[in-house]
Amino acid sequence: MSRVYNFSAGPSMLPLEVLEKAAAEMTEYGSSGQSVMEMSHRSKEYQAIIDNAEALVREIMHVPDNYTVMFLQGGASSQFAAIPMNLGIKNKKADYIITGQWAKKAADEAERYITVNRVASSADKTFSYIPQTDSSMFDSEADYCYICYNNTIYGTHYTENKIPDTKATLVADISSCVMAEEIDVTKFGILYAGAQKNLGPAGVTLVIVRNDLITEETLDGTPTMFKYSIHQKNGSMYNTPPTYGIYVLGLVLQWIKDKGGVKELQKINEKKAKILYDFLDSSEMFKGTVVPEDRSLMNVPFVTGNDELDAKFVAEAKANGFINIKGHRSVGGMRASIYNAMPIEGVEKLVEFMKKFEAENK
Ligand SMILES: *Cc1c(COP(=O)(O)O)cnc(C)c1O
């Protein structure tokens, strides 16, 4: 078997141990005589699988009891609408900080339903930093304030000191940093993440909502499937949930727990990111595109400054087993996504390869 180092932004690498466990249980889960894929979601066996996944989310992220953990469908992108529909009900307005394409899409979608106030943006410098805000910039009547915690495409992330100082409920898209670094759940009203970056296969979205924000009341016309209250009441099983995806997510969560949890993974992630950023800072050919203080631990964009050289690098990297290193189609250059499942040696070998490429293409 030969596995590549996959630097894809998502869907992305899964831990080999998880894939092997899923493979071993593929045709028969436990002594159930069936695959998880074939199980009724109303069966006792499946209930145990989803309950275990929820319990692990709570344990790993230290989710307090006054929050509901849900496994939903429609990707992170469906939350762009669900959030205003469920939270934008009092004053029908919200503050958004535009730190990249995902935040922009979320704001544009919310604007279809409520008034959106774009408080700050880093569009002026191609989203290469996180804007500093202060409490005076926020609307005291906003129903919530929205941020994208880690900007997958541009490679920036929030640090504690830039989290908005607002009285409004904080909402964060943590799709590309969930369980990669410690996040204090209690600071947020909603945290959500598409699974395909750091948690498992595409098709499941983890949504964590503080209970006082879940009410029967939603904006007029809100589809039943977009109501948090429906999913809360039905334990994420109002309809058939993505059963197999939730099962694999449970395996990934167990892997995270076995590794020592987020605290230990964050140390490894910081080490991995440092190896790559240190090299970018010392290289004459490759340059990181993000200001040092806002650099993501998960997505590391870089360029040579020459499109042809970029393309040559991407092609040679692929031929050498480092795949999906091309930057997002909207920004070009390169991007190495180094999620939890990427081992340190994958990053070390990539840097070795970059050094060799630099020497050969001076
Ligand atoms: C990938 C991504 C999304 C989109 O997720 P889908 O599940 O494809 O809808 C949204 N936000 C962020 C930060 C992402 O990285």
The ligand as a MOL file (V3000), in Angstrom:
LIG
                    3D

  0  0  0     0  0            999 V3000
M  V30 BEGIN CTAB
M  V30 COUNTS 15 15 0 0 0
M  V30 BEGIN ATOM
M  V30 1 C -15.1730 24.3200 3.5570 0
M  V30 2 C -15.7360 25.4530 4.3160 0
M  V30 3 C -17.0790 25.8200 4.2110 0
M  V30 4 C -18.0370 25.1490 3.2640 0
M  V30 5 O -18.3710 23.8960 3.7090 0
M  V30 6 P -19.4510 23.0000 2.9440 0
M  V30 7 O -19.6120 21.8560 3.8950 0
M  V30 8 O -18.8700 22.6310 1.6310 0
M  V30 9 O -20.6900 23.8060 2.8130 0
M  V30 10 C -17.5290 26.8560 5.0080 0
M  V30 11 N -16.7110 27.5040 5.8430 0
M  V30 12 C -15.4010 27.1870 5.9520 0
M  V30 13 C -14.5360 27.9390 6.8990 0
M  V30 14 C -14.8810 26.1470 5.1930 0
M  V30 15 O -13.5840 25.8300 5.3100 0
M  V30 END ATOM
M  V30 BEGIN BOND
M  V30 1 1 1 2
M  V30 2 1 2 3
M  V30 3 2 2 14
M  V30 4 1 3 4
M  V30 5 2 3 10
M  V30 6 1 4 5
M  V30 7 1 5 6
M  V30 8 2 6 7
M  V30 9 1 6 8
M  V30 10 1 6 9
M  V30 11 1 10 11
M  V30 12 2 11 12
M  V30 13 1 12 13
M  V30 14 1 12 14
M  V30 15 1 14 15
M  V30 END BOND
M  V30 END CTAB
M  END
